[in-house]
């Protein structure tokens, strides 16, 4: 079963752990969940007000609705 989850963040959230930082994925695209792997960079050219689906091969499709 497929599940679509709406994510609006296009960057990670920093969490301080002692003297170091951990970066938590907020875009939902990281292959290393819950940690950021830089996949959010593919969201930087998304257009405001549009909805996209990211496929497992990394391609993106705009959803018309």
N, CA, C and O atoms as a GROMACS GRO file, in nm:
protein
  260
    1UNK      N    1   0.085  -0.118   0.000
    1UNK     CA    2   0.000   0.000   0.000
    1UNK      C    3   0.089   0.123   0.000
    1UNK      O    4   0.186   0.131   0.076
    2UNK      N    5   0.057   0.218  -0.083
    2UNK     CA    6   0.131   0.345  -0.089
    2UNK      C    7   0.064   0.446   0.002
    2UNK      O    8  -0.057   0.443   0.024
    3UNK      N    9   0.144   0.535   0.055
    3UNK     CA   10   0.092   0.641   0.142
    3UNK      C   11   0.159   0.771   0.101
    3UNK      O   12   0.282   0.778   0.094
    4UNK      N   13   0.081   0.873   0.075
    4UNK     CA   14   0.135   1.005   0.045
    4UNK      C   15   0.130   1.090   0.171
    4UNK      O   16   0.026   1.101   0.236
    5UNK      N   17   0.243   1.149   0.204
    5UNK     CA   18   0.253   1.235   0.322
    5UNK      C   19   0.299   1.372   0.275
    5UNK      O   20   0.401   1.384   0.208
    6UNK      N   21   0.225   1.474   0.308
    6UNK     CA   22   0.261   1.610   0.266
    6UNK      C   23   0.372   1.663   0.354
    6UNK      O   24   0.361   1.665   0.477
    7UNK      N   25   0.480   1.707   0.290
    7UNK     CA   26   0.594   1.769   0.359
    7UNK      C   27   0.619   1.904   0.294
    7UNK      O   28   0.626   1.914   0.172
    8UNK      N   29   0.632   2.008   0.373
    8UNK     CA   30   0.654   2.141   0.318
    8UNK      C   31   0.794   2.192   0.345
    8UNK      O   32   0.836   2.289   0.282
    9UNK      N   33   0.867   2.130   0.436
    9UNK     CA   34   1.004   2.174   0.466
    9UNK      C   35   1.096   2.134   0.353
    9UNK      O   36   1.080   2.028   0.293
   10UNK      N   37   1.193   2.219   0.323
   10UNK     CA   38   1.291   2.183   0.222
   10UNK      C   39   1.433   2.193   0.276
   10UNK      O   40   1.528   2.223   0.203
   11UNK      N   41   1.445   2.166   0.404
   11UNK     CA   42   1.576   2.162   0.469
   11UNK      C   43   1.566   2.089   0.600
   11UNK      O   44   1.457   2.065   0.650
   12UNK      N   45   1.680   2.052   0.657
   12UNK     CA   46   1.682   1.976   0.781
   12UNK      C   47   1.662   2.063   0.905
   12UNK      O   48   1.669   2.185   0.898
   13UNK      N   49   1.638   1.997   1.018
   13UNK     CA   50   1.627   2.063   1.147
   13UNK      C   51   1.749   2.024   1.230
   13UNK      O   52   1.781   1.906   1.242
   14UNK      N   53   1.816   2.123   1.286
   14UNK     CA   54   1.934   2.097   1.368
   14UNK      C   55   1.894   2.064   1.512
   14UNK      O   56   1.814   2.134   1.573
   15UNK      N   57   1.950   1.957   1.564
   15UNK     CA   58   1.930   1.918   1.703
   15UNK      C   59   2.067   1.916   1.770
   15UNK      O   60   2.158   1.848   1.721
   16UNK      N   61   2.083   1.988   1.879
   16UNK     CA   62   2.209   1.991   1.953
   16UNK      C   63   2.213   1.872   2.049
   16UNK      O   64   2.122   1.852   2.129
   17UNK      N   65   2.322   1.795   2.040
   17UNK     CA   66   2.345   1.681   2.129
   17UNK      C   67   2.482   1.702   2.190
   17UNK      O   68   2.585   1.679   2.126
   18UNK      N   69   2.482   1.748   2.315
   18UNK     CA   70   2.610   1.783   2.377
   18UNK      C   71   2.674   1.897   2.300
   18UNK      O   72   2.612   2.002   2.282
   19UNK      N   73   2.797   1.876   2.256
   19UNK     CA   74   2.868   1.979   2.181
   19UNK      C   75   2.859   1.961   2.030
   19UNK      O   76   2.923   2.034   1.954
   20UNK      N   77   2.782   1.864   1.986
   20UNK     CA   78   2.772   1.840   1.842
   20UNK      C   79   2.629   1.861   1.793
   20UNK      O   80   2.534   1.867   1.871
   21UNK      N   81   2.616   1.872   1.662
   21UNK     CA   82   2.486   1.891   1.599
   21UNK      C   83   2.447   1.765   1.524
   21UNK      O   84   2.532   1.700   1.463
   22UNK      N   85   2.320   1.731   1.527
   22UNK     CA   86   2.262   1.625   1.446
   22UNK      C   87   2.158   1.693   1.358
   22UNK      O   88   2.086   1.782   1.403
   23UNK      N   89   2.150   1.650   1.234
   23UNK     CA   90   2.056   1.710   1.139
   23UNK      C   91   1.947   1.609   1.107
   23UNK      O   92   1.975   1.499   1.058
   24UNK      N   93   1.822   1.646   1.136
   24UNK     CA   94   1.707   1.559   1.119
   24UNK      C   95   1.636   1.596   0.988
   24UNK      O   96   1.609   1.713   0.962
   25UNK      N   97   1.606   1.494   0.907
   25UNK     CA   98   1.538   1.515   0.779
   25UNK      C   99   1.397   1.568   0.804
   25UNK      O  100   1.321   1.512   0.882
   26UNK      N  101   1.364   1.676   0.736
   26UNK     CA  102   1.229   1.732   0.744
   26UNK      C  103   1.157   1.727   0.609
   26UNK      O  104   1.037   1.752   0.601
   27UNK      N  105   1.232   1.695   0.502
   27UNK     CA  106   1.171   1.690   0.369
   27UNK      C  107   1.112   1.553   0.338
   27UNK      O  108   1.026   1.541   0.250
   28UNK      N  109   1.157   1.449   0.409
   28UNK     CA  110   1.106   1.315   0.388
   28UNK      C  111   1.178   1.235   0.281
   28UNK      O  112   1.138   1.122   0.253
   29UNK      N  113   1.282   1.291   0.219
   29UNK     CA  114   1.348   1.225   0.107
   29UNK      C  115   1.475   1.149   0.146
   29UNK      O  116   1.526   1.071   0.066
   30UNK      N  117   1.527   1.171   0.265
   30UNK     CA  118   1.653   1.108   0.306
   30UNK      C  119   1.643   0.956   0.304
   30UNK      O  120   1.544   0.898   0.349
   31UNK      N  121   1.747   0.892   0.252
   31UNK     CA  122   1.756   0.746   0.255
   31UNK      C  123   1.814   0.699   0.388
   31UNK      O  124   1.826   0.579   0.412
   32UNK      N  125   1.849   0.793   0.475
   32UNK     CA  126   1.910   0.764   0.604
   32UNK      C  127   1.823   0.817   0.718
   32UNK      O  128   1.874   0.874   0.815
   33UNK      N  129   1.692   0.798   0.707
   33UNK     CA  130   1.597   0.848   0.808
   33UNK      C  131   1.635   0.797   0.948
   33UNK      O  132   1.677   0.682   0.961
   34UNK      N  133   1.623   0.878   1.049
   34UNK     CA  134   1.564   1.013   1.050
   34UNK      C  135   1.666   1.122   1.020
   34UNK      O  136   1.633   1.240   1.029
   35UNK      N  137   1.788   1.085   0.983
   35UNK     CA  138   1.893   1.183   0.962
   35UNK      C  139   1.896   1.236   0.820
   35UNK      O  140   1.859   1.165   0.726
   36UNK      N  141   1.940   1.358   0.804
   36UNK     CA  142   1.952   1.423   0.675
   36UNK      C  143   2.070   1.364   0.597
   36UNK      O  144   2.177   1.345   0.653
   37UNK      N  145   2.049   1.336   0.469
   37UNK     CA  146   2.158   1.294   0.382
   37UNK      C  147   2.178   1.391   0.266
   37UNK      O  148   2.251   1.360   0.171
   38UNK      N  149   2.115   1.508   0.273
   38UNK     CA  150   2.130   1.610   0.169
   38UNK      C  151   2.029   1.600   0.056
   38UNK      O  152   2.033   1.680  -0.038
   39UNK      N  153   1.939   1.503   0.063
   39UNK     CA  154   1.840   1.484  -0.044
   39UNK      C  155   1.750   1.606  -0.061
   39UNK      O  156   1.692   1.624  -0.169
   40UNK      N  157   1.736   1.689   0.041
   40UNK     CA  158   1.650   1.807   0.032
   40UNK      C  159   1.695   1.903  -0.077
   40UNK      O  160   1.616   1.988  -0.120
   41UNK      N  161   1.817   1.892  -0.123
   41UNK     CA  162   1.866   1.981  -0.229
   41UNK      C  163   1.783   1.969  -0.356
   41UNK      O  164   1.774   2.063  -0.435
   42UNK      N  165   1.721   1.851  -0.376
   42UNK     CA  166   1.638   1.833  -0.495
   42UNK      C  167   1.508   1.913  -0.488
   42UNK      O  168   1.439   1.928  -0.589
   43UNK      N  169   1.473   1.965  -0.370
   43UNK     CA  170   1.349   2.041  -0.353
   43UNK      C  171   1.368   2.191  -0.376
   43UNK      O  172   1.269   2.265  -0.380
   44UNK      N  173   1.490   2.237  -0.390
   44UNK     CA  174   1.518   2.380  -0.393
   44UNK      C  175   1.456   2.453  -0.512
   44UNK      O  176   1.432   2.574  -0.503
   45UNK      N  177   1.430   2.383  -0.622
   45UNK     CA  178   1.371   2.450  -0.738
   45UNK      C  179   1.221   2.424  -0.752
   45UNK      O  180   1.163   2.450  -0.857
   46UNK      N  181   1.160   2.373  -0.646
   46UNK     CA  182   1.014   2.355  -0.649
   46UNK      C  183   0.946   2.492  -0.656
   46UNK      O  184   0.994   2.590  -0.600
   47UNK      N  185   0.834   2.495  -0.726
   47UNK     CA  186   0.759   2.620  -0.738
   47UNK      C  187   0.655   2.631  -0.626
   47UNK      O  188   0.588   2.534  -0.592
   48UNK      N  189   0.644   2.750  -0.571
   48UNK     CA  190   0.548   2.778  -0.464
   48UNK      C  191   0.406   2.745  -0.511
   48UNK      O  192   0.368   2.780  -0.622
   49UNK      N  193   0.330   2.678  -0.426
   49UNK     CA  194   0.191   2.647  -0.456
   49UNK      C  195   0.169   2.521  -0.536
   49UNK      O  196   0.055   2.483  -0.562
   50UNK      N  197   0.277   2.454  -0.577
   50UNK     CA  198   0.263   2.329  -0.652
   50UNK      C  199   0.291   2.211  -0.559
   50UNK      O  200   0.360   2.225  -0.458
   51UNK      N  201   0.238   2.095  -0.595
   51UNK     CA  202   0.257   1.973  -0.516
   51UNK      C  203   0.334   1.874  -0.603
   51UNK      O  204   0.304   1.857  -0.722
   52UNK      N  205   0.433   1.810  -0.543
   52UNK     CA  206   0.517   1.716  -0.616
   52UNK      C  207   0.519   1.581  -0.547
   52UNK      O  208   0.504   1.571  -0.425
   53UNK      N  209   0.537   1.476  -0.628
   53UNK     CA  210   0.558   1.341  -0.577
   53UNK      C  211   0.699   1.303  -0.619
   53UNK      O  212   0.736   1.317  -0.736
   54UNK      N  213   0.778   1.253  -0.524
   54UNK     CA  214   0.913   1.206  -0.553
   54UNK      C  215   0.910   1.055  -0.560
   54UNK      O  216   0.865   0.988  -0.466
   55UNK      N  217   0.959   1.001  -0.670
   55UNK     CA  218   0.961   0.858  -0.694
   55UNK      C  219   1.086   0.796  -0.634
   55UNK      O  220   1.184   0.866  -0.606
   56UNK      N  221   1.085   0.666  -0.614
   56UNK     CA  222   1.197   0.597  -0.550
   56UNK      C  223   1.326   0.609  -0.632
   56UNK      O  224   1.435   0.592  -0.576
   57UNK      N  225   1.316   0.637  -0.762
   57UNK     CA  226   1.436   0.653  -0.844
   57UNK      C  227   1.489   0.797  -0.842
   57UNK      O  228   1.585   0.828  -0.912
   58UNK      N  229   1.426   0.884  -0.761
   58UNK     CA  230   1.471   1.022  -0.746
   58UNK      C  231   1.406   1.120  -0.841
   58UNK      O  232   1.430   1.240  -0.830
   59UNK      N  233   1.323   1.072  -0.934
   59UNK     CA  234   1.254   1.162  -1.024
   59UNK      C  235   1.136   1.227  -0.953
   59UNK      O  236   1.085   1.175  -0.853
   60UNK      N  237   1.093   1.339  -1.006
   60UNK     CA  238   0.985   1.416  -0.945
   60UNK      C  239   0.874   1.437  -1.045
   60UNK      O  240   0.900   1.460  -1.163
   61UNK      N  241   0.749   1.428  -0.999
   61UNK     CA  242   0.632   1.449  -1.083
   61UNK      C  243   0.543   1.552  -1.016
   61UNK      O  244   0.516   1.543  -0.896
   62UNK      N  245   0.498   1.650  -1.092
   62UNK     CA  246   0.404   1.749  -1.039
   62UNK      C  247   0.265   1.688  -1.035
   62UNK      O  248   0.222   1.624  -1.131
   63UNK      N  249   0.196   1.708  -0.925
   63UNK     CA  250   0.059   1.657  -0.909
   63UNK      C  251  -0.037   1.769  -0.946
   63UNK      O  252  -0.029   1.878  -0.891
   64UNK      N  253  -0.125   1.742  -1.038
   64UNK     CA  254  -0.228   1.839  -1.078
   64UNK      C  255  -0.353   1.813  -0.995
   64UNK      O  256  -0.404   1.701  -0.992
   65UNK      N  257  -0.400   1.915  -0.929
   65UNK     CA  258  -0.516   1.889  -0.847
   65UNK      C  259  -0.597   2.003  -0.828
   65UNK      O  260  -0.700   1.996  -0.760
   0.00000   0.00000   0.00000
